């Protein structure tokens, strides 16, 4: 995991919370592939509409980690 991810996401979060977010993001990518980011954003939107600010924030962070993991993965690919 890149240092940018842990330093930018860790502010105000415990290590356990960060690990849960990263784990969820990785599971979303495995389960949903290219749709993972869209699904995470849909879940965030659902939580916002329900007025659940904690889960909204959680899914926003999952979405951000999915983006970060994809960037890291893309930079590791040859070509």
C-alpha positions as CSV (number, residue, x, y, z in Angstrom):
1,X,0.0,0.0,0.0
2,X,1.4,3.4,-1.0
3,X,2.4,5.9,1.7
4,X,0.0,8.5,0.1
5,X,-3.0,6.3,0.8
6,X,-2.1,5.8,4.4
7,X,-1.1,9.3,5.1
8,X,-3.9,11.1,3.4
9,X,-6.7,8.7,4.6
10,X,-5.4,8.1,8.1
11,X,-6.1,11.6,9.5
12,X,-8.8,11.2,12.1
13,X,-9.1,7.5,11.6
14,X,-7.8,4.6,13.6
15,X,-5.7,1.9,12.0
16,X,-8.5,-0.5,12.4
17,X,-10.9,1.8,10.6
18,X,-8.4,2.3,7.8
19,X,-7.8,-1.4,7.5
20,X,-11.6,-2.1,7.3
21,X,-11.9,0.5,4.5
22,X,-9.0,-0.9,2.5
23,X,-10.3,-4.5,3.0
24,X,-13.8,-3.5,1.8
25,X,-12.3,-1.7,-1.2
26,X,-10.3,-4.7,-2.2
27,X,-13.3,-7.0,-1.8
28,X,-15.4,-4.7,-3.9
29,X,-12.8,-4.8,-6.7
30,X,-12.6,-8.6,-6.5
31,X,-16.4,-9.0,-6.5
32,X,-17.4,-6.2,-8.9
33,X,-14.3,-5.5,-11.1
34,X,-14.6,-2.3,-13.1
35,X,-18.0,-1.6,-11.5
36,X,-16.6,-1.5,-7.9
37,X,-16.2,2.3,-7.9
38,X,-19.7,3.0,-9.2
39,X,-21.2,0.6,-6.7
40,X,-19.3,2.2,-3.8
41,X,-20.6,5.6,-5.0
42,X,-24.1,4.3,-5.2
43,X,-23.9,3.0,-1.6
44,X,-22.6,6.4,-0.5
45,X,-25.4,8.1,-2.3
46,X,-28.0,5.8,-0.6
47,X,-26.5,6.5,2.8
48,X,-26.6,10.3,2.1
49,X,-30.3,10.0,1.1
50,X,-31.0,8.1,4.3
51,X,-29.3,10.7,6.4
52,X,-26.6,8.3,7.6
53,X,-23.6,10.5,7.7
54,X,-21.3,7.8,9.2
55,X,-22.0,5.2,6.5
56,X,-21.9,7.9,3.8
57,X,-18.4,8.9,4.9
58,X,-17.4,5.2,5.1
59,X,-18.5,4.5,1.5
60,X,-16.9,7.8,0.3
61,X,-13.6,6.6,1.7
62,X,-14.1,3.1,0.2
63,X,-14.6,4.8,-3.1
64,X,-11.5,6.8,-2.7
65,X,-9.4,3.8,-1.8
66,X,-10.7,1.9,-4.9
67,X,-9.5,4.8,-7.0
68,X,-6.1,4.8,-5.2
69,X,-5.7,1.1,-5.6
70,X,-6.5,1.3,-9.3
71,X,-4.0,4.1,-9.8
72,X,-1.4,2.0,-8.0
73,X,-2.2,-1.0,-10.0
74,X,-2.1,0.9,-13.3
75,X,1.4,2.3,-12.4
76,X,2.7,-1.2,-11.7
77,X,1.6,-2.6,-15.1
78,X,4.1,-2.7,-17.9
79,X,3.6,-0.6,-20.9
